[in-house]
């Protein structure tokens, strides 16, 4: 079986089944079937804790770029421990779509990305606002800002994408987005 971009070559039957699943997914989560589309997807991410930033094309020519994904994981590492963890490609697609929905091309500032279980446990012990089973520990959640865009507008756009959880933290001026089940809250 040949592979392209880490994906096995599909039979006609498998391709038809996948197409049907994508059609259903489009009805369930409009705008979130980005992986099926072509083109190039770029993100500019800024880690506010380390001062590092990265502009990368993480999706090109029909597949995710493993080198770019590695660079994203390093940028999104737990700044408390230095631990690196893969970031969910669906989260990157969600943030890419979110950026396009609120003005496109602007950098996404990361307040919180990956958190090691140890870091998350320490934060949860200090604050009731930190989930003990946070999706940050799986590389499936970001807390973000986009310069020049209000947290409320980012939150509304995230709700419209229906790509997972969205939480508005207006007092702290950030939005939580994740690729868990669709839900919303205001903190």
GROMACS elastic network, one bead per residue, 0.5 to 0.9 nm:
[ bonds ]
;  ai    aj funct       b0    kb
    1     8     6  0.65869   500
    1     9     6  0.63072   500
    1    10     6  0.87633   500
    2     7     6  0.85172   500
    2     8     6  0.61451   500
    2     9     6  0.55903   500
    3     6     6  0.57433   500
    3     7     6  0.53309   500
    3     9     6  0.56803   500
    4     7     6  0.54266   500
    4     8     6  0.67097   500
    4     9     6  0.72311   500
    4    63     6  0.81238   500
    5     8     6  0.84801   500
    5    62     6  0.81737   500
    5    63     6  0.56207   500
    5    64     6  0.69113   500
    5    65     6  0.77052   500
    5    66     6  0.83786   500
    6    63     6  0.84221   500
    6    64     6  0.88050   500
    7    10     6  0.86297   500
    7    63     6  0.86931   500
   10    13     6  0.79585   500
   10    14     6  0.57514   500
   10    15     6  0.59343   500
   11    14     6  0.51388   500
   11    15     6  0.60867   500
   11    16     6  0.86256   500
   12    15     6  0.50423   500
   12    16     6  0.62129   500
   12    17     6  0.86796   500
   13    16     6  0.51959   500
   13    17     6  0.62995   500
   13    18     6  0.86544   500
   14    17     6  0.50667   500
   14    18     6  0.60878   500
   14    19     6  0.85354   500
   15    18     6  0.50241   500
   15    19     6  0.60798   500
   15    20     6  0.86275   500
   16    19     6  0.50240   500
   16    20     6  0.62561   500
   16    21     6  0.86496   500
   17    20     6  0.51466   500
   17    21     6  0.62495   500
   17    22     6  0.86680   500
   18    22     6  0.61150   500
   18    23     6  0.86172   500
   19    22     6  0.50500   500
   19    23     6  0.62548   500
   19    24     6  0.87355   500
   20    23     6  0.51000   500
   20    24     6  0.63629   500
   20    25     6  0.86141   500
   21    24     6  0.51110   500
   21    25     6  0.60555   500
   21    26     6  0.85724   500
   22    26     6  0.60858   500
   22    27     6  0.87410   500
   22    33     6  0.69952   500
   22    36     6  0.80385   500
   23    26     6  0.51354   500
   23    27     6  0.66524   500
   23    28     6  0.88839   500
   23    33     6  0.89663   500
   24    27     6  0.52068   500
   24    28     6  0.63367   500
   24    29     6  0.86279   500
   25    29     6  0.57293   500
   25    30     6  0.74782   500
   25    32     6  0.80521   500
   25    33     6  0.70044   500
   26    29     6  0.52834   500
   26    31     6  0.70165   500
   26    32     6  0.71710   500
   26    33     6  0.62965   500
   27    30     6  0.59516   500
   28   162     6  0.86805   500
   29    32     6  0.56750   500
   29    33     6  0.75472   500
   29   161     6  0.72937   500
   29   162     6  0.57977   500
   29   163     6  0.65289   500
   30    33     6  0.71806   500
   30   160     6  0.87277   500
   30   161     6  0.66867   500
   30   162     6  0.71859   500
   30   163     6  0.84071   500
   31    34     6  0.68519   500
   31    94     6  0.89061   500
   31    97     6  0.78118   500
   31   160     6  0.88745   500
   31   161     6  0.59832   500
   31   162     6  0.79873   500
   31   163     6  0.81043   500
   32    35     6  0.80451   500
   32    90     6  0.82841   500
   32    93     6  0.76458   500
   32    94     6  0.69792   500
   32    97     6  0.80789   500
   32   161     6  0.68619   500
   32   162     6  0.75956   500
   32   163     6  0.60556   500
   33    36     6  0.60171   500
   33    37     6  0.75529   500
   33    93     6  0.88847   500
   34    37     6  0.53463   500
   34    38     6  0.82978   500
   34    90     6  0.85673   500
   34    93     6  0.66030   500
   34    94     6  0.85142   500
   34    97     6  0.83347   500
   35    38     6  0.77965   500
   35    59     6  0.87747   500
   35    62     6  0.80488   500
   35    63     6  0.80054   500
   35    64     6  0.88589   500
   35    89     6  0.89600   500
   35    90     6  0.81856   500
   35    93     6  0.76818   500
   36    62     6  0.79346   500
   37    62     6  0.74722   500
   38    41     6  0.88012   500
   38    59     6  0.86071   500
   38    60     6  0.75451   500
   38    61     6  0.66404   500
   38    62     6  0.54141   500
   38    63     6  0.84569   500
   39    59     6  0.77695   500
   39    60     6  0.61972   500
   39    61     6  0.64009   500
   39    62     6  0.71204   500
   40    57     6  0.64656   500
   40    58     6  0.77804   500
   40    59     6  0.54943   500
   40    61     6  0.69637   500
   40    62     6  0.82368   500
   41    56     6  0.83404   500
   41    57     6  0.54830   500
   41    58     6  0.61126   500
   41    59     6  0.50857   500
   41    60     6  0.67409   500
   41    93     6  0.80950   500
   41    96     6  0.71479   500
   42    55     6  0.70383   500
   42    56     6  0.54237   500
   42    58     6  0.60665   500
   42    59     6  0.72327   500
   42    60     6  0.89696   500
   42    96     6  0.72713   500
   42   105     6  0.83095   500
   43    54     6  0.78514   500
   43    55     6  0.56590   500
   43    56     6  0.56396   500
   43    57     6  0.65726   500
   43    58     6  0.74726   500
   43    92     6  0.81043   500
   43    95     6  0.82360   500
   43    96     6  0.64207   500
   43    99     6  0.85407   500
   43   105     6  0.75604   500
   43   106     6  0.85274   500
   43   107     6  0.72750   500
   43   108     6  0.77272   500
   44    53     6  0.71465   500
   44    54     6  0.55425   500
   44    56     6  0.65264   500
   44    57     6  0.89878   500
   44   105     6  0.75939   500
   44   106     6  0.71592   500
   44   108     6  0.61236   500
   44   109     6  0.85679   500
   45    52     6  0.84595   500
   45    53     6  0.55232   500
   45    54     6  0.53260   500
   45    55     6  0.64396   500
   45    56     6  0.85724   500
   45    72     6  0.82647   500
   45    75     6  0.81654   500
   45    76     6  0.88794   500
   45   107     6  0.56059   500
   45   109     6  0.59262   500
   45   110     6  0.68956   500
   46    49     6  0.89039   500
   46    50     6  0.86638   500
   46    51     6  0.69582   500
   46    52     6  0.59231   500
   46    54     6  0.65241   500
   46    55     6  0.88126   500
   46    75     6  0.81313   500
   46   107     6  0.67445   500
   46   108     6  0.61114   500
   46   110     6  0.58435   500
   46   111     6  0.88352   500
   47    50     6  0.56849   500
   47    51     6  0.56157   500
   47    52     6  0.54211   500
   47    53     6  0.60638   500
   47    54     6  0.87026   500
   47    75     6  0.67280   500
   47    76     6  0.69781   500
   47   108     6  0.86967   500
   47   109     6  0.61028   500
   47   111     6  0.68107   500
   47   112     6  0.81550   500
   47   113     6  0.84966   500
   48    51     6  0.52898   500
   48    52     6  0.73815   500
   48    53     6  0.86483   500
   48   109     6  0.64318   500
   48   110     6  0.59109   500
   48   111     6  0.58968   500
   48   112     6  0.85038   500
   49    52     6  0.81008   500
   49    79     6  0.68255   500
   49   110     6  0.81922   500
   49   111     6  0.71797   500
   49   112     6  0.85080   500
   50    53     6  0.87141   500
   50    75     6  0.85095   500
   50    79     6  0.69438   500
   52    75     6  0.69522   500
   53    75     6  0.72944   500
   53   107     6  0.88934   500
   53   109     6  0.88509   500
   54    71     6  0.79404   500
   54    72     6  0.75382   500
   54    75     6  0.73950   500
   55   107     6  0.84823   500
   56    59     6  0.88526   500
   56    68     6  0.62882   500
   56    69     6  0.89225   500
   56    71     6  0.84437   500
   56    72     6  0.82374   500
   57    60     6  0.67293   500
   57    64     6  0.87849   500
   57    65     6  0.76394   500
   57    68     6  0.68105   500
   58    63     6  0.84658   500
   58    64     6  0.56796   500
   58    65     6  0.52031   500
   58    66     6  0.77965   500
   58    67     6  0.82062   500
   58    68     6  0.51300   500
   58    69     6  0.62215   500
   58    72     6  0.84643   500
   58    89     6  0.88817   500
   58    92     6  0.83844   500
   59    62     6  0.69327   500
   59    63     6  0.54899   500
   59    65     6  0.56526   500
   59    68     6  0.83551   500
   60    63     6  0.56320   500
   60    64     6  0.64425   500
   60    65     6  0.68153   500
   61    64     6  0.84186   500
   64    67     6  0.89520   500
   64    68     6  0.80242   500
   64    69     6  0.74995   500
   64    89     6  0.79242   500
   65    68     6  0.53020   500
   65    69     6  0.61887   500
   65    70     6  0.86844   500
   66    70     6  0.61203   500
   66    71     6  0.86363   500
   67    70     6  0.50874   500
   67    71     6  0.63066   500
   67    72     6  0.86880   500
   68    71     6  0.50161   500
   68    72     6  0.61543   500
   68    73     6  0.86037   500
   69    73     6  0.61513   500
   69    74     6  0.86665   500
   69    86     6  0.74797   500
   69    87     6  0.74248   500
   69    89     6  0.81305   500
   70    73     6  0.50641   500
   70    74     6  0.62866   500
   70    75     6  0.86889   500
   70    86     6  0.72504   500
   70    87     6  0.86867   500
   71    74     6  0.51387   500
   71    75     6  0.62328   500
   71    76     6  0.86051   500
   72    75     6  0.50958   500
   72    76     6  0.60573   500
   72    77     6  0.85540   500
   72    86     6  0.81038   500
   72    87     6  0.72686   500
   73    76     6  0.50586   500
   73    77     6  0.60251   500
   73    84     6  0.60748   500
   73    85     6  0.58584   500
   73    86     6  0.51918   500
   73    87     6  0.57289   500
   73   114     6  0.82576   500
   73   139     6  0.85380   500
   74    77     6  0.52122   500
   74    78     6  0.88954   500
   74    82     6  0.87991   500
   74    83     6  0.85577   500
   74    84     6  0.57517   500
   74    85     6  0.77116   500
   74    86     6  0.84539   500
   75    78     6  0.89038   500
   75    84     6  0.84633   500
   75   113     6  0.89784   500
   76    79     6  0.80341   500
   76    84     6  0.73865   500
   76    85     6  0.80248   500
   76    86     6  0.87404   500
   76    87     6  0.77731   500
   76   110     6  0.79370   500
   76   112     6  0.80360   500
   76   113     6  0.53468   500
   76   114     6  0.57831   500
   76   115     6  0.88988   500
   76   139     6  0.86042   500
   77    80     6  0.86557   500
   77    81     6  0.82812   500
   77    82     6  0.60008   500
   77    83     6  0.56564   500
   77    85     6  0.65204   500
   77    86     6  0.88314   500
   77   113     6  0.70692   500
   77   114     6  0.55519   500
   77   115     6  0.73676   500
   77   116     6  0.86810   500
   78    81     6  0.56443   500
   78    82     6  0.52487   500
   78    83     6  0.53527   500
   78    84     6  0.65621   500
   78    85     6  0.83391   500
   78   112     6  0.83614   500
   78   113     6  0.72256   500
   78   114     6  0.53765   500
   78   116     6  0.62445   500
   78   119     6  0.78752   500
   79    82     6  0.52449   500
   79    83     6  0.75907   500
   79   114     6  0.86229   500
   79   115     6  0.81913   500
   80    83     6  0.81461   500
   80   115     6  0.83582   500
   80   116     6  0.86396   500
   80   119     6  0.69477   500
   81    84     6  0.88879   500
   81   115     6  0.87250   500
   81   116     6  0.75440   500
   81   118     6  0.86155   500
   81   119     6  0.75650   500
   83   114     6  0.85258   500
   83   115     6  0.81781   500
   83   116     6  0.67819   500
   84   114     6  0.76663   500
   84   115     6  0.89806   500
   84   116     6  0.85377   500
   85   114     6  0.67843   500
   85   115     6  0.86612   500
   85   116     6  0.84231   500
   85   137     6  0.85159   500
   85   138     6  0.77206   500
   85   139     6  0.65344   500
   86    89     6  0.87623   500
   86   114     6  0.84642   500
   86   138     6  0.80415   500
   86   139     6  0.60781   500
   87    90     6  0.86188   500
   87    91     6  0.72856   500
   87    92     6  0.76556   500
   87   113     6  0.85940   500
   87   114     6  0.75730   500
   87   138     6  0.76563   500
   87   140     6  0.63616   500
   87   141     6  0.85017   500
   88    91     6  0.52352   500
   88    92     6  0.67123   500
   88    93     6  0.88716   500
   88   138     6  0.79646   500
   88   139     6  0.56885   500
   88   140     6  0.53417   500
   88   141     6  0.83993   500
   88   179     6  0.81138   500
   89    92     6  0.50529   500
   89    93     6  0.62326   500
   89    94     6  0.85631   500
   89   140     6  0.85861   500
   90    94     6  0.60343   500
   90    95     6  0.85955   500
   90   140     6  0.80402   500
   90   163     6  0.84619   500
   90   179     6  0.67381   500
   91    95     6  0.61370   500
   91    96     6  0.84244   500
   91   139     6  0.82892   500
   91   140     6  0.59958   500
   91   141     6  0.69427   500
   91   142     6  0.81070   500
   91   163     6  0.84413   500
   91   164     6  0.89396   500
   91   177     6  0.80685   500
   91   178     6  0.64340   500
   91   179     6  0.58672   500
   92    95     6  0.51324   500
   92    96     6  0.59910   500
   92    97     6  0.85441   500
   93    97     6  0.61091   500
   93    98     6  0.84341   500
   94    97     6  0.51546   500
   94    98     6  0.60115   500
   94    99     6  0.85569   500
   94   158     6  0.82669   500
   94   161     6  0.78345   500
   94   163     6  0.64269   500
   94   164     6  0.86455   500
   94   177     6  0.83279   500
   94   178     6  0.82987   500
   94   179     6  0.79283   500
   95    99     6  0.60024   500
   95   100     6  0.85470   500
   95   108     6  0.82070   500
   95   142     6  0.88322   500
   95   158     6  0.86910   500
   95   177     6  0.80797   500
   96    99     6  0.51605   500
   96   100     6  0.63487   500
   96   101     6  0.86857   500
   96   104     6  0.83143   500
   97   100     6  0.51119   500
   97   101     6  0.61353   500
   97   102     6  0.88330   500
   97   104     6  0.85617   500
   97   158     6  0.88914   500
   97   161     6  0.79027   500
   98   101     6  0.50019   500
   98   102     6  0.63866   500
   98   103     6  0.87395   500
   98   104     6  0.81580   500
   98   154     6  0.73441   500
   98   157     6  0.64009   500
   98   158     6  0.62622   500
   98   161     6  0.75504   500
   99   102     6  0.54228   500
   99   103     6  0.62160   500
   99   105     6  0.67916   500
   99   106     6  0.69955   500
   99   107     6  0.83363   500
   99   108     6  0.76882   500
   99   146     6  0.80054   500
   99   154     6  0.84611   500
  100   103     6  0.54824   500
  100   105     6  0.70650   500
  100   106     6  0.87866   500
  101   104     6  0.66680   500
  101   154     6  0.85518   500
  101   157     6  0.64737   500
  101   158     6  0.87735   500
  101   161     6  0.89820   500
  102   146     6  0.88137   500
  102   149     6  0.72187   500
  102   153     6  0.73465   500
  102   154     6  0.67133   500
  102   157     6  0.69884   500
  103   106     6  0.71141   500
  103   149     6  0.82289   500
  104   107     6  0.87237   500
  105   108     6  0.89777   500
  106   146     6  0.67453   500
  106   147     6  0.71584   500
  106   148     6  0.86607   500
  107   145     6  0.87264   500
  107   146     6  0.62754   500
  107   147     6  0.71927   500
  108   144     6  0.65079   500
  108   145     6  0.60490   500
  108   146     6  0.50097   500
  108   147     6  0.75928   500
  109   143     6  0.83809   500
  109   144     6  0.54275   500
  109   145     6  0.50613   500
  109   146     6  0.59670   500
  109   147     6  0.77328   500
  110   113     6  0.63679   500
  110   142     6  0.67386   500
  110   143     6  0.60161   500
  110   145     6  0.68206   500
  111   142     6  0.74867   500
  111   143     6  0.53001   500
  111   144     6  0.56256   500
  111   145     6  0.75418   500
  111   174     6  0.78587   500
  112   115     6  0.76251   500
  112   136     6  0.78295   500
  112   141     6  0.81773   500
  112   142     6  0.56348   500
  112   144     6  0.72396   500
  112   176     6  0.87850   500
  113   136     6  0.60735   500
  113   137     6  0.86413   500
  113   139     6  0.70113   500
  113   140     6  0.83387   500
  113   141     6  0.62917   500
  113   143     6  0.65578   500
  113   144     6  0.86229   500
  114   135     6  0.85232   500
  114   137     6  0.57955   500
  114   138     6  0.71563   500
  114   139     6  0.51510   500
  114   140     6  0.79011   500
  114   141     6  0.73648   500
  114   142     6  0.75927   500
  115   118     6  0.79431   500
  115   119     6  0.59438   500
  115   120     6  0.58870   500
  115   134     6  0.85515   500
  115   135     6  0.87589   500
  115   136     6  0.53972   500
  115   138     6  0.80249   500
  115   139     6  0.77675   500
  116   119     6  0.52257   500
  116   120     6  0.61217   500
  116   121     6  0.85468   500
  116   136     6  0.80216   500
  116   137     6  0.55291   500
  116   138     6  0.85422   500
  117   120     6  0.50450   500
  117   121     6  0.60195   500
  117   122     6  0.86555   500
  117   132     6  0.88578   500
  117   133     6  0.86814   500
  117   134     6  0.88791   500
  117   137     6  0.60252   500
  118   121     6  0.52168   500
  118   122     6  0.64081   500
  118   123     6  0.87968   500
  119   122     6  0.52125   500
  119   123     6  0.62684   500
  119   124     6  0.85889   500
  120   123     6  0.50992   500
  120   124     6  0.59743   500
  120   125     6  0.85111   500
  120   130     6  0.75560   500
  120   131     6  0.80603   500
  120   132     6  0.70150   500
  120   133     6  0.83898   500
  120   134     6  0.74904   500
  120   136     6  0.82344   500
  120   137     6  0.73250   500
  121   124     6  0.50586   500
  121   125     6  0.61077   500
  121   126     6  0.87705   500
  121   130     6  0.86996   500
  121   131     6  0.88868   500
  121   132     6  0.65989   500
  122   125     6  0.52131   500
  122   126     6  0.65954   500
  122   127     6  0.89137   500
  123   126     6  0.52408   500
  123   127     6  0.61657   500
  123   128     6  0.87841   500
  123   129     6  0.88712   500
  123   130     6  0.64395   500
  123   131     6  0.89237   500
  123   132     6  0.88988   500
  124   127     6  0.51758   500
  124   128     6  0.62441   500
  124   129     6  0.72569   500
  124   131     6  0.63634   500
  124   132     6  0.60016   500
  125   128     6  0.75015   500
  125   130     6  0.83274   500
  125   132     6  0.87709   500
  126   129     6  0.88890   500
  126   130     6  0.84386   500
  127   130     6  0.58895   500
  127   131     6  0.89709   500
  128   131     6  0.74435   500
  129   187     6  0.77706   500
  130   133     6  0.86752   500
  130   134     6  0.72102   500
  131   135     6  0.83868   500
  133   136     6  0.84715   500
  133   137     6  0.75377   500
  134   137     6  0.58327   500
  134   138     6  0.77654   500
  134   140     6  0.88695   500
  134   141     6  0.80827   500
  135   138     6  0.52076   500
  135   139     6  0.65332   500
  135   140     6  0.51954   500
  135   141     6  0.54032   500
  135   142     6  0.87555   500
  135   178     6  0.70179   500
  135   179     6  0.81348   500
  135   180     6  0.74031   500
  136   139     6  0.51686   500
  136   140     6  0.56480   500
  136   142     6  0.67894   500
  136   178     6  0.81838   500
  137   140     6  0.74785   500
  137   141     6  0.81249   500
  138   141     6  0.77423   500
  139   142     6  0.81382   500
  139   178     6  0.89748   500
  140   177     6  0.85186   500
  140   178     6  0.54931   500
  140   179     6  0.56636   500
  140   180     6  0.74066   500
  141   165     6  0.87153   500
  141   176     6  0.71010   500
  141   177     6  0.56855   500
  141   179     6  0.67113   500
  141   180     6  0.83569   500
  142   175     6  0.81876   500
  142   176     6  0.57774   500
  142   177     6  0.55363   500
  142   178     6  0.64024   500
  143   167     6  0.88661   500
  143   174     6  0.63626   500
  143   175     6  0.54769   500
  143   177     6  0.63587   500
  143   178     6  0.86925   500
  144   151     6  0.86755   500
  144   173     6  0.87746   500
  144   174     6  0.54318   500
  144   175     6  0.53490   500
  144   176     6  0.63385   500
  144   177     6  0.77379   500
  145   148     6  0.89871   500
  145   149     6  0.77686   500
  145   150     6  0.81260   500
  145   151     6  0.67521   500
  145   154     6  0.80153   500
  145   173     6  0.72010   500
  145   174     6  0.52214   500
  145   175     6  0.66052   500
  146   149     6  0.55923   500
  146   150     6  0.76887   500
  146   151     6  0.79141   500
  146   154     6  0.78578   500
  146   174     6  0.86206   500
  147   150     6  0.80023   500
  149   152     6  0.83043   500
  149   153     6  0.66007   500
  149   154     6  0.69043   500
  150   153     6  0.52424   500
  150   154     6  0.64302   500
  150   155     6  0.86248   500
  150   170     6  0.88829   500
  150   173     6  0.77838   500
  150   174     6  0.86079   500
  151   154     6  0.50848   500
  151   155     6  0.60562   500
  151   156     6  0.86164   500
  151   168     6  0.69204   500
  151   169     6  0.76176   500
  151   170     6  0.63646   500
  151   173     6  0.57129   500
  151   174     6  0.55123   500
  151   175     6  0.60405   500
  152   155     6  0.50295   500
  152   156     6  0.61810   500
  152   157     6  0.86434   500
  152   168     6  0.68687   500
  152   169     6  0.86793   500
  152   170     6  0.70748   500
  152   173     6  0.86155   500
  152   174     6  0.86434   500
  152   175     6  0.80869   500
  153   156     6  0.50941   500
  153   157     6  0.61868   500
  153   158     6  0.85576   500
  154   157     6  0.51464   500
  154   158     6  0.61185   500
  154   159     6  0.86561   500
  154   168     6  0.86260   500
  154   174     6  0.86485   500
  154   175     6  0.69509   500
  155   158     6  0.50187   500
  155   159     6  0.62006   500
  155   160     6  0.86542   500
  155   166     6  0.65526   500
  155   167     6  0.69302   500
  155   168     6  0.59534   500
  155   174     6  0.87699   500
  155   175     6  0.61224   500
  155   176     6  0.82070   500
  155   177     6  0.84844   500
  156   159     6  0.51223   500
  156   160     6  0.63001   500
  156   161     6  0.88621   500
  156   166     6  0.88500   500
  157   160     6  0.50392   500
  157   161     6  0.64016   500
  157   162     6  0.89967   500
  158   161     6  0.52187   500
  158   162     6  0.66553   500
  158   163     6  0.74250   500
  158   164     6  0.83533   500
  158   165     6  0.83142   500
  158   166     6  0.62551   500
  158   167     6  0.89776   500
  158   175     6  0.88603   500
  158   177     6  0.72549   500
  159   162     6  0.54191   500
  159   163     6  0.78873   500
  159   164     6  0.83461   500
  159   165     6  0.80743   500
  159   166     6  0.64367   500
  159   182     6  0.85160   500
  159   183     6  0.83750   500
  159   184     6  0.74245   500
  160   163     6  0.84403   500
  161   164     6  0.82836   500
  162   165     6  0.78448   500
  162   166     6  0.86831   500
  162   182     6  0.60625   500
  162   183     6  0.83546   500
  163   166     6  0.87117   500
  163   177     6  0.85371   500
  163   178     6  0.75834   500
  163   179     6  0.60334   500
  163   180     6  0.79366   500
  163   181     6  0.79234   500
  163   182     6  0.64596   500
  164   177     6  0.69724   500
  164   178     6  0.53339   500
  164   183     6  0.65197   500
  164   184     6  0.86366   500
  165   176     6  0.75506   500
  165   177     6  0.55929   500
  165   178     6  0.50986   500
  165   179     6  0.64418   500
  165   180     6  0.59261   500
  165   181     6  0.61253   500
  165   184     6  0.57323   500
  165   185     6  0.83209   500
  166   175     6  0.69660   500
  166   176     6  0.54659   500
  166   178     6  0.67543   500
  166   182     6  0.77564   500
  166   183     6  0.64158   500
  166   185     6  0.66586   500
  166   186     6  0.85963   500
  167   174     6  0.85810   500
  167   175     6  0.55984   500
  167   177     6  0.66811   500
  167   183     6  0.84003   500
  167   184     6  0.56095   500
  167   186     6  0.54442   500
  167   187     6  0.68482   500
  168   171     6  0.89485   500
  168   173     6  0.80778   500
  168   174     6  0.65532   500
  168   176     6  0.65530   500
  168   184     6  0.82456   500
  168   185     6  0.65041   500
  168   187     6  0.60156   500
  169   172     6  0.55422   500
  169   173     6  0.58267   500
  169   174     6  0.53720   500
  169   175     6  0.59003   500
  169   176     6  0.77915   500
  169   185     6  0.89044   500
  169   186     6  0.61324   500
  170   174     6  0.64168   500
  170   175     6  0.79303   500
  170   186     6  0.79708   500
  170   187     6  0.75467   500
  171   174     6  0.81609   500
  171   187     6  0.84373   500
  172   175     6  0.89634   500
  177   180     6  0.89447   500
  178   181     6  0.83671   500
  178   182     6  0.87882   500
  179   182     6  0.78888   500
  180   183     6  0.83720   500
